[in-house]
Amino acid sequence: MTGPGARPRVLVVHPGAELYGADRVLAESASALATRFDVTVALPGPGPLVAELEARGLRVVLCRMPVLRNSALRPRGALRLLADTVLGALPALRLLRSAGEAGVYVNTLTLPSWPLLARLAGRRSVCHVHEAEQSAPRLLRIGMAVCPALADRVVANSRFCLDVLAGTAPWLRRRATVVYNAVAAPAEVVPARAELAGPVRLLFVGRLSPRKGPQVAVATLQELLARGVDARLQLLGSVFEGYEWFETELRGTVAAAGLTDRVELLGFRSDVWPVLAGSDVVLVPSVMEESFGLTAVEAVLAARPLVVSDGSGLREAAAGYASAQSVAPGDPVRWADAVERVVGDWDTVRAAAVVDAAEARRRHAPQRYTEQLVAVVDALTGSGPAAAVPAPRRPVEAAAAVSGAAR
């Protein structure tokens, strides 16, 4: 039990240990909660996120847990999911009782077992939703709503994300709060180069996956070259395990188009700022929904002109920035047009990007994020300012409500 004067104990749970966008947001979330609570972070395995969290003074434990991934749709993946569920249940319950006395913060809706186990352990939970699969089949959307349905409170990282969730389970809107991601800014904003001497330096940052659109970035480069625009492209990121075929396919596309000397695959780097500083224009060409758009915000924070897919949370993330253009996804002709507009009005766009960087720093300041996130968890635990928190539903009631709302 927590003794007099001790800080309430909160367990933070996250489905991975890499250092991509969602992982960096988790690090900010855990640091934010640590300003008010005694935080323990549970991860499913080792990875670079462990060192990042420990460097922030956070306690990290590894705990076997089921994580909903696309691989679970295949027999081997389904068996692994089942094994993780069964073998991870008791360790998770012990951890909830020892480190989650004040509640559990579940990061992403791919961890539905944790709110359920929290109820079994008599703990309250908050689910932080970062996914917005608006075009997913209805059955999948119902499944994705289970985690927030079982949780006592919900945090969404954008209005779009909340709207998609509420489209499946409208009653969740009553217990939800929108909190925009904290995005750490570079220590120093380096304006883009004054003159575009030599090739235009295009940059894609993100997972190498079909939905993120690196193939669109390559096609955009090809279109620019066909128009006589001297340009090069860097791809910063790596693939999910099991998607190695896509990187092979992407490299084959580059080679077949004769672009090997103009496209550079940099792989994964935990520090994106030096690469952003060496770029001229950042492309975020996702071809499917994004709940928010961390890479888009990072481009703005780095004072780089941005071309981003027009739709979903990406539109929301890029709204109000003069140096950002939203373009129909998947159309390299329009993307090349957008890049040419940047090049043709370089002085104006370059100056606007510096102004936008200051605004992005204000919007996504970690201090603002800390205050909003702590307020939500304070209300959940009852250890802070009073707030209306719906009474917990029993697991069967919650699941039935989601199913009924989606009919």
ABEGO torsion letter per residue (X at the ends): XBBBGBBBBBBBBBABABABAAAAAAAAAAAAAAAABBBBBBBABBEAAAAAAAAAGBBBBBBBBBBBBAAAABAAAAAAAAAAAAAAAAAAAAAAAAAAAAEBBBBEAABAAAAAAAAAAGBBBBBBBABBBAABBAAAAAAAAAAAAABABBBBABAAAAAAAAAABAAAAAABBBBBBBBBBBABBBBBBABBBEBBBBBBBEBBBAAAGAAAAAAAAAAAAAAGBBBBBBBBEBBBBGAAAAAAAAAAAAAAAGAAAABBBAEBBABAAAAAAABABBBBABABBBABGAAAAAAAAAGBBBBBBBEEAAAAAABGBAABBBBBBGBAAAAAAAAAAAAAAAAAAAAAAAAAAAAAAAAABAAAAAAAAAAAAAAAAGABBBBBBBBBBBAAAAAAAAAAAAX
